[in-house]
Amino acid sequence: MTAWTEHLARMGATLDETARSIAFASPADEARATETATIAVPLLHLGTIRSQGPDSAAFLHNLVSNDVKHMEADTAAWNSFNSPKGRMIASFLVWTEEGGHALALSADILPAFLKKFSMYVLRSKVKLADASAEVALIGLAGPQAVAIAQAAGAALPAEDMRQAVSAAGVRCIRLGAQRLVLAVATDAAPALFDALVA
């Protein structure tokens, strides 16, 4: 367990042996809460890959389904990596960050995906690394998501599929009007989560 997952356990979370599945209540109670309340969810089932270097955009653009070359500095996009026959191997959320890009994808396929992706680097000036231990992802959804995120110190992008980074380093990606993903350094995640659920 990490300090982040230990903090969640102290808050009453039940984690499976992989620390990727989390529950604070019964599945029925959690499902009911999503109907009316705003919920904060540690996205432990996702991992993060960093693609850093001057060729990051071109490298990703040549391998994935959607345009990465023309992503603006404040954008995020859904994307996928497909087989030559067009079968999806992995889907992920990609966003720009200083020096390159970050990809959030299912943690259970991340090691194999990273190994496969690394085979294509060749002479590209790009470095790929598993950043899951460095980046914590928290989902926030519901009618008060925006207000709660702002109260916790997150800077909010004005449009969907845009991102903003606060002075404290909290990256807020707006997926929809009431859905946000917050990416933060793992050591800052407990304090951010506490602020979101206060």
PyMOL CGO cylinders between C-alpha atoms (Angstrom):
from pymol import cmd
from pymol.cgo import CYLINDER

trace = [
    CYLINDER, 0.00, 0.00, 0.00, 1.05, 3.55, -0.65, 0.3, 1, 1, 1, 1, 1, 1,
    CYLINDER, 1.05, 3.55, -0.65, 0.55, 6.54, 1.63, 0.3, 1, 1, 1, 1, 1, 1,
    CYLINDER, 0.55, 6.54, 1.63, -2.36, 7.52, -0.65, 0.3, 1, 1, 1, 1, 1, 1,
    CYLINDER, -2.36, 7.52, -0.65, -4.16, 4.17, -0.36, 0.3, 1, 1, 1, 1, 1, 1,
    CYLINDER, -4.16, 4.17, -0.36, -3.39, 3.98, 3.38, 0.3, 1, 1, 1, 1, 1, 1,
    CYLINDER, -3.39, 3.98, 3.38, -5.05, 7.38, 3.78, 0.3, 1, 1, 1, 1, 1, 1,
    CYLINDER, -5.05, 7.38, 3.78, -8.14, 6.11, 1.93, 0.3, 1, 1, 1, 1, 1, 1,
    CYLINDER, -8.14, 6.11, 1.93, -8.25, 3.01, 4.14, 0.3, 1, 1, 1, 1, 1, 1,
    CYLINDER, -8.25, 3.01, 4.14, -8.14, 5.21, 7.26, 0.3, 1, 1, 1, 1, 1, 1,
    CYLINDER, -8.14, 5.21, 7.26, -11.13, 7.09, 5.81, 0.3, 1, 1, 1, 1, 1, 1,
    CYLINDER, -11.13, 7.09, 5.81, -13.09, 3.83, 5.71, 0.3, 1, 1, 1, 1, 1, 1,
    CYLINDER, -13.09, 3.83, 5.71, -12.40, 2.64, 2.18, 0.3, 1, 1, 1, 1, 1, 1,
    CYLINDER, -12.40, 2.64, 2.18, -12.27, -1.05, 1.43, 0.3, 1, 1, 1, 1, 1, 1,
    CYLINDER, -12.27, -1.05, 1.43, -9.54, -1.92, -1.08, 0.3, 1, 1, 1, 1, 1, 1,
    CYLINDER, -9.54, -1.92, -1.08, -8.99, -5.20, -2.88, 0.3, 1, 1, 1, 1, 1, 1,
    CYLINDER, -8.99, -5.20, -2.88, -5.61, -6.97, -2.79, 0.3, 1, 1, 1, 1, 1, 1,
    CYLINDER, -5.61, -6.97, -2.79, -4.39, -5.05, -5.85, 0.3, 1, 1, 1, 1, 1, 1,
    CYLINDER, -4.39, -5.05, -5.85, -5.43, -1.68, -4.33, 0.3, 1, 1, 1, 1, 1, 1,
    CYLINDER, -5.43, -1.68, -4.33, -7.16, -0.88, -7.64, 0.3, 1, 1, 1, 1, 1, 1,
    CYLINDER, -7.16, -0.88, -7.64, -10.75, -1.53, -6.59, 0.3, 1, 1, 1, 1, 1, 1,
    CYLINDER, -10.75, -1.53, -6.59, -12.16, 0.70, -3.88, 0.3, 1, 1, 1, 1, 1, 1,
    CYLINDER, -12.16, 0.70, -3.88, -15.48, 1.00, -2.06, 0.3, 1, 1, 1, 1, 1, 1,
    CYLINDER, -15.48, 1.00, -2.06, -16.68, 3.31, 0.68, 0.3, 1, 1, 1, 1, 1, 1,
    CYLINDER, -16.68, 3.31, 0.68, -20.14, 1.73, 0.92, 0.3, 1, 1, 1, 1, 1, 1,
    CYLINDER, -20.14, 1.73, 0.92, -22.15, -1.09, -0.63, 0.3, 1, 1, 1, 1, 1, 1,
    CYLINDER, -22.15, -1.09, -0.63, -22.45, -1.02, -4.43, 0.3, 1, 1, 1, 1, 1, 1,
    CYLINDER, -22.45, -1.02, -4.43, -26.18, -0.23, -4.10, 0.3, 1, 1, 1, 1, 1, 1,
    CYLINDER, -26.18, -0.23, -4.10, -25.53, 2.71, -1.76, 0.3, 1, 1, 1, 1, 1, 1,
    CYLINDER, -25.53, 2.71, -1.76, -22.78, 4.06, -3.99, 0.3, 1, 1, 1, 1, 1, 1,
    CYLINDER, -22.78, 4.06, -3.99, -25.02, 3.78, -7.06, 0.3, 1, 1, 1, 1, 1, 1,
    CYLINDER, -25.02, 3.78, -7.06, -27.81, 5.67, -5.27, 0.3, 1, 1, 1, 1, 1, 1,
    CYLINDER, -27.81, 5.67, -5.27, -25.39, 8.42, -4.26, 0.3, 1, 1, 1, 1, 1, 1,
    CYLINDER, -25.39, 8.42, -4.26, -24.53, 9.07, -7.91, 0.3, 1, 1, 1, 1, 1, 1,
    CYLINDER, -24.53, 9.07, -7.91, -28.17, 9.89, -8.69, 0.3, 1, 1, 1, 1, 1, 1,
    CYLINDER, -28.17, 9.89, -8.69, -28.42, 12.99, -6.50, 0.3, 1, 1, 1, 1, 1, 1,
    CYLINDER, -28.42, 12.99, -6.50, -25.12, 13.80, -4.83, 0.3, 1, 1, 1, 1, 1, 1,
    CYLINDER, -25.12, 13.80, -4.83, -21.73, 14.93, -6.04, 0.3, 1, 1, 1, 1, 1, 1,
    CYLINDER, -21.73, 14.93, -6.04, -19.18, 12.18, -5.54, 0.3, 1, 1, 1, 1, 1, 1,
    CYLINDER, -19.18, 12.18, -5.54, -15.39, 12.14, -5.34, 0.3, 1, 1, 1, 1, 1, 1,
    CYLINDER, -15.39, 12.14, -5.34, -13.81, 8.88, -6.46, 0.3, 1, 1, 1, 1, 1, 1,
    CYLINDER, -13.81, 8.88, -6.46, -10.13, 7.91, -6.25, 0.3, 1, 1, 1, 1, 1, 1,
    CYLINDER, -10.13, 7.91, -6.25, -9.45, 6.48, -9.72, 0.3, 1, 1, 1, 1, 1, 1,
    CYLINDER, -9.45, 6.48, -9.72, -7.14, 3.74, -8.48, 0.3, 1, 1, 1, 1, 1, 1,
    CYLINDER, -7.14, 3.74, -8.48, -8.03, 1.51, -11.41, 0.3, 1, 1, 1, 1, 1, 1,
    CYLINDER, -8.03, 1.51, -11.41, -6.23, 3.92, -13.76, 0.3, 1, 1, 1, 1, 1, 1,
    CYLINDER, -6.23, 3.92, -13.76, -2.51, 4.33, -14.26, 0.3, 1, 1, 1, 1, 1, 1,
    CYLINDER, -2.51, 4.33, -14.26, -0.56, 7.12, -15.92, 0.3, 1, 1, 1, 1, 1, 1,
    CYLINDER, -0.56, 7.12, -15.92, 2.12, 7.05, -18.61, 0.3, 1, 1, 1, 1, 1, 1,
    CYLINDER, 2.12, 7.05, -18.61, 4.26, 10.09, -19.33, 0.3, 1, 1, 1, 1, 1, 1,
    CYLINDER, 4.26, 10.09, -19.33, 5.53, 10.74, -22.85, 0.3, 1, 1, 1, 1, 1, 1,
    CYLINDER, 5.53, 10.74, -22.85, 8.27, 13.36, -22.59, 0.3, 1, 1, 1, 1, 1, 1,
    CYLINDER, 8.27, 13.36, -22.59, 10.52, 14.93, -25.20, 0.3, 1, 1, 1, 1, 1, 1,
    CYLINDER, 10.52, 14.93, -25.20, 10.46, 17.13, -28.29, 0.3, 1, 1, 1, 1, 1, 1,
    CYLINDER, 10.46, 17.13, -28.29, 8.99, 14.34, -30.45, 0.3, 1, 1, 1, 1, 1, 1,
    CYLINDER, 8.99, 14.34, -30.45, 6.19, 13.41, -28.03, 0.3, 1, 1, 1, 1, 1, 1,
    CYLINDER, 6.19, 13.41, -28.03, 3.34, 14.83, -30.15, 0.3, 1, 1, 1, 1, 1, 1,
    CYLINDER, 3.34, 14.83, -30.15, 4.62, 13.37, -33.43, 0.3, 1, 1, 1, 1, 1, 1,
    CYLINDER, 4.62, 13.37, -33.43, 5.37, 10.00, -31.80, 0.3, 1, 1, 1, 1, 1, 1,
    CYLINDER, 5.37, 10.00, -31.80, 1.88, 9.69, -30.30, 0.3, 1, 1, 1, 1, 1, 1,
    CYLINDER, 1.88, 9.69, -30.30, 0.20, 11.12, -33.40, 0.3, 1, 1, 1, 1, 1, 1,
    CYLINDER, 0.20, 11.12, -33.40, 1.70, 8.33, -35.54, 0.3, 1, 1, 1, 1, 1, 1,
    CYLINDER, 1.70, 8.33, -35.54, 0.43, 5.58, -33.25, 0.3, 1, 1, 1, 1, 1, 1,
    CYLINDER, 0.43, 5.58, -33.25, -2.99, 6.57, -31.94, 0.3, 1, 1, 1, 1, 1, 1,
    CYLINDER, -2.99, 6.57, -31.94, -6.44, 7.09, -33.43, 0.3, 1, 1, 1, 1, 1, 1,
    CYLINDER, -6.44, 7.09, -33.43, -6.97, 10.82, -32.87, 0.3, 1, 1, 1, 1, 1, 1,
    CYLINDER, -6.97, 10.82, -32.87, -4.93, 13.92, -33.59, 0.3, 1, 1, 1, 1, 1, 1,
    CYLINDER, -4.93, 13.92, -33.59, -2.24, 14.64, -31.02, 0.3, 1, 1, 1, 1, 1, 1,
    CYLINDER, -2.24, 14.64, -31.02, 0.00, 16.91, -33.12, 0.3, 1, 1, 1, 1, 1, 1,
    CYLINDER, 0.00, 16.91, -33.12, -2.49, 19.74, -33.06, 0.3, 1, 1, 1, 1, 1, 1,
    CYLINDER, -2.49, 19.74, -33.06, -3.53, 19.50, -29.41, 0.3, 1, 1, 1, 1, 1, 1,
    CYLINDER, -3.53, 19.50, -29.41, -3.33, 22.87, -27.73, 0.3, 1, 1, 1, 1, 1, 1,
    CYLINDER, -3.33, 22.87, -27.73, -1.54, 23.34, -24.42, 0.3, 1, 1, 1, 1, 1, 1,
    CYLINDER, -1.54, 23.34, -24.42, -4.80, 23.31, -22.46, 0.3, 1, 1, 1, 1, 1, 1,
    CYLINDER, -4.80, 23.31, -22.46, -6.54, 20.38, -24.16, 0.3, 1, 1, 1, 1, 1, 1,
    CYLINDER, -6.54, 20.38, -24.16, -7.32, 16.79, -23.33, 0.3, 1, 1, 1, 1, 1, 1,
    CYLINDER, -7.32, 16.79, -23.33, -8.76, 14.13, -25.64, 0.3, 1, 1, 1, 1, 1, 1,
    CYLINDER, -8.76, 14.13, -25.64, -10.01, 10.57, -25.67, 0.3, 1, 1, 1, 1, 1, 1,
    CYLINDER, -10.01, 10.57, -25.67, -7.81, 8.38, -27.79, 0.3, 1, 1, 1, 1, 1, 1,
    CYLINDER, -7.81, 8.38, -27.79, -7.03, 4.76, -28.57, 0.3, 1, 1, 1, 1, 1, 1,
    CYLINDER, -7.03, 4.76, -28.57, -4.22, 2.51, -29.74, 0.3, 1, 1, 1, 1, 1, 1,
    CYLINDER, -4.22, 2.51, -29.74, -5.40, -0.01, -32.32, 0.3, 1, 1, 1, 1, 1, 1,
    CYLINDER, -5.40, -0.01, -32.32, -4.07, -3.09, -34.07, 0.3, 1, 1, 1, 1, 1, 1,
    CYLINDER, -4.07, -3.09, -34.07, -3.33, -2.90, -37.82, 0.3, 1, 1, 1, 1, 1, 1,
    CYLINDER, -3.33, -2.90, -37.82, -6.77, -4.48, -38.34, 0.3, 1, 1, 1, 1, 1, 1,
    CYLINDER, -6.77, -4.48, -38.34, -8.39, -1.64, -36.42, 0.3, 1, 1, 1, 1, 1, 1,
    CYLINDER, -8.39, -1.64, -36.42, -9.14, -3.55, -33.23, 0.3, 1, 1, 1, 1, 1, 1,
    CYLINDER, -9.14, -3.55, -33.23, -8.76, -1.42, -30.13, 0.3, 1, 1, 1, 1, 1, 1,
    CYLINDER, -8.76, -1.42, -30.13, -5.91, -2.53, -27.88, 0.3, 1, 1, 1, 1, 1, 1,
    CYLINDER, -5.91, -2.53, -27.88, -6.27, 0.31, -25.35, 0.3, 1, 1, 1, 1, 1, 1,
    CYLINDER, -6.27, 0.31, -25.35, -8.35, 3.43, -24.85, 0.3, 1, 1, 1, 1, 1, 1,
    CYLINDER, -8.35, 3.43, -24.85, -7.09, 6.33, -22.77, 0.3, 1, 1, 1, 1, 1, 1,
    CYLINDER, -7.09, 6.33, -22.77, -7.39, 9.98, -21.88, 0.3, 1, 1, 1, 1, 1, 1,
    CYLINDER, -7.39, 9.98, -21.88, -4.43, 12.02, -23.12, 0.3, 1, 1, 1, 1, 1, 1,
    CYLINDER, -4.43, 12.02, -23.12, -3.54, 15.55, -22.08, 0.3, 1, 1, 1, 1, 1, 1,
    CYLINDER, -3.54, 15.55, -22.08, -0.70, 17.93, -22.74, 0.3, 1, 1, 1, 1, 1, 1,
    CYLINDER, -0.70, 17.93, -22.74, 1.71, 18.82, -19.98, 0.3, 1, 1, 1, 1, 1, 1,
    CYLINDER, 1.71, 18.82, -19.98, 5.03, 20.57, -19.77, 0.3, 1, 1, 1, 1, 1, 1,
    CYLINDER, 5.03, 20.57, -19.77, 7.55, 18.72, -21.91, 0.3, 1, 1, 1, 1, 1, 1,
    CYLINDER, 7.55, 18.72, -21.91, 5.08, 16.30, -23.48, 0.3, 1, 1, 1, 1, 1, 1,
    CYLINDER, 5.08, 16.30, -23.48, 1.91, 14.41, -22.73, 0.3, 1, 1, 1, 1, 1, 1,
    CYLINDER, 1.91, 14.41, -22.73, 0.30, 12.16, -20.15, 0.3, 1, 1, 1, 1, 1, 1,
    CYLINDER, 0.30, 12.16, -20.15, -1.98, 9.18, -20.79, 0.3, 1, 1, 1, 1, 1, 1,
    CYLINDER, -1.98, 9.18, -20.79, -4.43, 7.77, -18.25, 0.3, 1, 1, 1, 1, 1, 1,
    CYLINDER, -4.43, 7.77, -18.25, -5.46, 4.20, -18.95, 0.3, 1, 1, 1, 1, 1, 1,
    CYLINDER, -5.46, 4.20, -18.95, -6.52, 1.03, -17.20, 0.3, 1, 1, 1, 1, 1, 1,
    CYLINDER, -6.52, 1.03, -17.20, -3.80, 0.07, -14.72, 0.3, 1, 1, 1, 1, 1, 1,
    CYLINDER, -3.80, 0.07, -14.72, -4.16, -3.65, -15.41, 0.3, 1, 1, 1, 1, 1, 1,
    CYLINDER, -4.16, -3.65, -15.41, -3.03, -3.26, -19.04, 0.3, 1, 1, 1, 1, 1, 1,
    CYLINDER, -3.03, -3.26, -19.04, -0.52, -0.46, -18.46, 0.3, 1, 1, 1, 1, 1, 1,
    CYLINDER, -0.52, -0.46, -18.46, 2.66, -2.59, -18.21, 0.3, 1, 1, 1, 1, 1, 1,
    CYLINDER, 2.66, -2.59, -18.21, 1.93, -4.50, -21.44, 0.3, 1, 1, 1, 1, 1, 1,
    CYLINDER, 1.93, -4.50, -21.44, 0.81, -1.33, -23.20, 0.3, 1, 1, 1, 1, 1, 1,
    CYLINDER, 0.81, -1.33, -23.20, 3.97, 0.54, -22.14, 0.3, 1, 1, 1, 1, 1, 1,
    CYLINDER, 3.97, 0.54, -22.14, 6.16, -2.34, -23.32, 0.3, 1, 1, 1, 1, 1, 1,
    CYLINDER, 6.16, -2.34, -23.32, 4.39, -2.44, -26.71, 0.3, 1, 1, 1, 1, 1, 1,
    CYLINDER, 4.39, -2.44, -26.71, 4.48, 1.35, -27.09, 0.3, 1, 1, 1, 1, 1, 1,
    CYLINDER, 4.48, 1.35, -27.09, 8.19, 1.45, -26.20, 0.3, 1, 1, 1, 1, 1, 1,
    CYLINDER, 8.19, 1.45, -26.20, 8.96, -0.81, -29.17, 0.3, 1, 1, 1, 1, 1, 1,
    CYLINDER, 8.96, -0.81, -29.17, 8.00, 2.06, -31.49, 0.3, 1, 1, 1, 1, 1, 1,
    CYLINDER, 8.00, 2.06, -31.49, 10.27, 4.71, -29.97, 0.3, 1, 1, 1, 1, 1, 1,
    CYLINDER, 10.27, 4.71, -29.97, 13.32, 3.81, -32.11, 0.3, 1, 1, 1, 1, 1, 1,
    CYLINDER, 13.32, 3.81, -32.11, 15.07, 7.12, -32.90, 0.3, 1, 1, 1, 1, 1, 1,
    CYLINDER, 15.07, 7.12, -32.90, 12.28, 9.40, -31.72, 0.3, 1, 1, 1, 1, 1, 1,
    CYLINDER, 12.28, 9.40, -31.72, 13.33, 11.93, -29.10, 0.3, 1, 1, 1, 1, 1, 1,
    CYLINDER, 13.33, 11.93, -29.10, 10.78, 10.74, -26.58, 0.3, 1, 1, 1, 1, 1, 1,
    CYLINDER, 10.78, 10.74, -26.58, 10.91, 8.94, -23.25, 0.3, 1, 1, 1, 1, 1, 1,
    CYLINDER, 10.91, 8.94, -23.25, 8.02, 6.84, -22.01, 0.3, 1, 1, 1, 1, 1, 1,
    CYLINDER, 8.02, 6.84, -22.01, 7.64, 6.08, -18.31, 0.3, 1, 1, 1, 1, 1, 1,
    CYLINDER, 7.64, 6.08, -18.31, 5.07, 4.67, -15.92, 0.3, 1, 1, 1, 1, 1, 1,
    CYLINDER, 5.07, 4.67, -15.92, 4.13, 7.66, -13.75, 0.3, 1, 1, 1, 1, 1, 1,
    CYLINDER, 4.13, 7.66, -13.75, 1.38, 5.90, -11.78, 0.3, 1, 1, 1, 1, 1, 1,
    CYLINDER, 1.38, 5.90, -11.78, 3.31, 6.14, -8.51, 0.3, 1, 1, 1, 1, 1, 1,
    CYLINDER, 3.31, 6.14, -8.51, 3.78, 9.90, -9.02, 0.3, 1, 1, 1, 1, 1, 1,
    CYLINDER, 3.78, 9.90, -9.02, 0.28, 10.92, -10.17, 0.3, 1, 1, 1, 1, 1, 1,
    CYLINDER, 0.28, 10.92, -10.17, -3.00, 10.36, -8.34, 0.3, 1, 1, 1, 1, 1, 1,
    CYLINDER, -3.00, 10.36, -8.34, -6.24, 10.70, -10.29, 0.3, 1, 1, 1, 1, 1, 1,
    CYLINDER, -6.24, 10.70, -10.29, -9.51, 11.65, -8.61, 0.3, 1, 1, 1, 1, 1, 1,
    CYLINDER, -9.51, 11.65, -8.61, -12.87, 11.77, -10.36, 0.3, 1, 1, 1, 1, 1, 1,
    CYLINDER, -12.87, 11.77, -10.36, -15.49, 14.30, -9.33, 0.3, 1, 1, 1, 1, 1, 1,
    CYLINDER, -15.49, 14.30, -9.33, -19.04, 14.02, -10.67, 0.3, 1, 1, 1, 1, 1, 1,
    CYLINDER, -19.04, 14.02, -10.67, -22.40, 15.55, -9.87, 0.3, 1, 1, 1, 1, 1, 1,
    CYLINDER, -22.40, 15.55, -9.87, -24.27, 18.84, -9.77, 0.3, 1, 1, 1, 1, 1, 1,
    CYLINDER, -24.27, 18.84, -9.77, -21.80, 20.49, -7.37, 0.3, 1, 1, 1, 1, 1, 1,
    CYLINDER, -21.80, 20.49, -7.37, -18.60, 19.15, -8.98, 0.3, 1, 1, 1, 1, 1, 1,
    CYLINDER, -18.60, 19.15, -8.98, -17.44, 22.54, -10.25, 0.3, 1, 1, 1, 1, 1, 1,
    CYLINDER, -17.44, 22.54, -10.25, -18.13, 24.36, -6.97, 0.3, 1, 1, 1, 1, 1, 1,
    CYLINDER, -18.13, 24.36, -6.97, -16.47, 21.64, -4.88, 0.3, 1, 1, 1, 1, 1, 1,
    CYLINDER, -16.47, 21.64, -4.88, -13.38, 21.58, -7.11, 0.3, 1, 1, 1, 1, 1, 1,
    CYLINDER, -13.38, 21.58, -7.11, -13.04, 25.36, -6.92, 0.3, 1, 1, 1, 1, 1, 1,
    CYLINDER, -13.04, 25.36, -6.92, -13.48, 25.33, -3.14, 0.3, 1, 1, 1, 1, 1, 1,
    CYLINDER, -13.48, 25.33, -3.14, -10.67, 22.75, -2.95, 0.3, 1, 1, 1, 1, 1, 1,
    CYLINDER, -10.67, 22.75, -2.95, -8.36, 25.10, -4.86, 0.3, 1, 1, 1, 1, 1, 1,
    CYLINDER, -8.36, 25.10, -4.86, -8.60, 23.69, -8.38, 0.3, 1, 1, 1, 1, 1, 1,
    CYLINDER, -8.60, 23.69, -8.38, -8.48, 26.05, -11.35, 0.3, 1, 1, 1, 1, 1, 1,
    CYLINDER, -8.48, 26.05, -11.35, -11.36, 25.24, -13.69, 0.3, 1, 1, 1, 1, 1, 1,
    CYLINDER, -11.36, 25.24, -13.69, -11.28, 25.21, -17.49, 0.3, 1, 1, 1, 1, 1, 1,
    CYLINDER, -11.28, 25.21, -17.49, -14.22, 26.94, -19.15, 0.3, 1, 1, 1, 1, 1, 1,
    CYLINDER, -14.22, 26.94, -19.15, -14.92, 24.26, -21.76, 0.3, 1, 1, 1, 1, 1, 1,
    CYLINDER, -14.92, 24.26, -21.76, -15.24, 20.48, -21.95, 0.3, 1, 1, 1, 1, 1, 1,
    CYLINDER, -15.24, 20.48, -21.95, -12.08, 18.54, -22.81, 0.3, 1, 1, 1, 1, 1, 1,
    CYLINDER, -12.08, 18.54, -22.81, -9.92, 21.42, -21.62, 0.3, 1, 1, 1, 1, 1, 1,
    CYLINDER, -9.92, 21.42, -21.62, -7.62, 21.53, -18.62, 0.3, 1, 1, 1, 1, 1, 1,
    CYLINDER, -7.62, 21.53, -18.62, -6.30, 24.07, -16.17, 0.3, 1, 1, 1, 1, 1, 1,
    CYLINDER, -6.30, 24.07, -16.17, -3.55, 23.81, -13.57, 0.3, 1, 1, 1, 1, 1, 1,
    CYLINDER, -3.55, 23.81, -13.57, -3.78, 25.63, -10.25, 0.3, 1, 1, 1, 1, 1, 1,
    CYLINDER, -3.78, 25.63, -10.25, -0.86, 27.33, -8.52, 0.3, 1, 1, 1, 1, 1, 1,
    CYLINDER, -0.86, 27.33, -8.52, -0.79, 24.34, -6.13, 0.3, 1, 1, 1, 1, 1, 1,
    CYLINDER, -0.79, 24.34, -6.13, -0.25, 21.96, -9.07, 0.3, 1, 1, 1, 1, 1, 1,
    CYLINDER, -0.25, 21.96, -9.07, -3.75, 20.47, -9.23, 0.3, 1, 1, 1, 1, 1, 1,
    CYLINDER, -3.75, 20.47, -9.23, -4.56, 19.67, -12.86, 0.3, 1, 1, 1, 1, 1, 1,
    CYLINDER, -4.56, 19.67, -12.86, -8.31, 19.80, -13.56, 0.3, 1, 1, 1, 1, 1, 1,
    CYLINDER, -8.31, 19.80, -13.56, -9.58, 18.17, -16.75, 0.3, 1, 1, 1, 1, 1, 1,
    CYLINDER, -9.58, 18.17, -16.75, -13.19, 18.97, -17.56, 0.3, 1, 1, 1, 1, 1, 1,
    CYLINDER, -13.19, 18.97, -17.56, -14.86, 15.96, -19.21, 0.3, 1, 1, 1, 1, 1, 1,
    CYLINDER, -14.86, 15.96, -19.21, -18.35, 17.46, -19.11, 0.3, 1, 1, 1, 1, 1, 1,
    CYLINDER, -18.35, 17.46, -19.11, -20.46, 20.02, -17.29, 0.3, 1, 1, 1, 1, 1, 1,
    CYLINDER, -20.46, 20.02, -17.29, -20.60, 17.87, -14.15, 0.3, 1, 1, 1, 1, 1, 1,
    CYLINDER, -20.60, 17.87, -14.15, -17.60, 15.56, -14.61, 0.3, 1, 1, 1, 1, 1, 1,
    CYLINDER, -17.60, 15.56, -14.61, -13.99, 16.38, -13.76, 0.3, 1, 1, 1, 1, 1, 1,
    CYLINDER, -13.99, 16.38, -13.76, -10.74, 14.47, -13.42, 0.3, 1, 1, 1, 1, 1, 1,
    CYLINDER, -10.74, 14.47, -13.42, -8.18, 15.93, -11.04, 0.3, 1, 1, 1, 1, 1, 1,
    CYLINDER, -8.18, 15.93, -11.04, -4.55, 14.89, -11.44, 0.3, 1, 1, 1, 1, 1, 1,
    CYLINDER, -4.55, 14.89, -11.44, -2.22, 15.72, -8.58, 0.3, 1, 1, 1, 1, 1, 1,
    CYLINDER, -2.22, 15.72, -8.58, 1.12, 14.58, -7.19, 0.3, 1, 1, 1, 1, 1, 1,
    CYLINDER, 1.12, 14.58, -7.19, 0.51, 11.46, -5.12, 0.3, 1, 1, 1, 1, 1, 1,
    CYLINDER, 0.51, 11.46, -5.12, 1.86, 13.04, -1.92, 0.3, 1, 1, 1, 1, 1, 1,
    CYLINDER, 1.86, 13.04, -1.92, -0.68, 15.89, -2.29, 0.3, 1, 1, 1, 1, 1, 1,
    CYLINDER, -0.68, 15.89, -2.29, -3.63, 13.56, -2.99, 0.3, 1, 1, 1, 1, 1, 1,
    CYLINDER, -3.63, 13.56, -2.99, -4.73, 12.95, 0.63, 0.3, 1, 1, 1, 1, 1, 1,
    CYLINDER, -4.73, 12.95, 0.63, -5.12, 16.67, 1.38, 0.3, 1, 1, 1, 1, 1, 1,
    CYLINDER, -5.12, 16.67, 1.38, -6.92, 17.28, -1.92, 0.3, 1, 1, 1, 1, 1, 1,
    CYLINDER, -6.92, 17.28, -1.92, -9.30, 14.36, -1.36, 0.3, 1, 1, 1, 1, 1, 1,
    CYLINDER, -9.30, 14.36, -1.36, -10.03, 15.56, 2.19, 0.3, 1, 1, 1, 1, 1, 1,
    CYLINDER, -10.03, 15.56, 2.19, -10.88, 19.01, 0.81, 0.3, 1, 1, 1, 1, 1, 1,
    CYLINDER, -10.88, 19.01, 0.81, -13.17, 17.50, -1.83, 0.3, 1, 1, 1, 1, 1, 1,
    CYLINDER, -13.17, 17.50, -1.83, -15.18, 15.42, 0.64, 0.3, 1, 1, 1, 1, 1, 1,
    CYLINDER, -15.18, 15.42, 0.64, -15.26, 17.99, 3.48, 0.3, 1, 1, 1, 1, 1, 1,
]
cmd.load_cgo(trace, "trace")
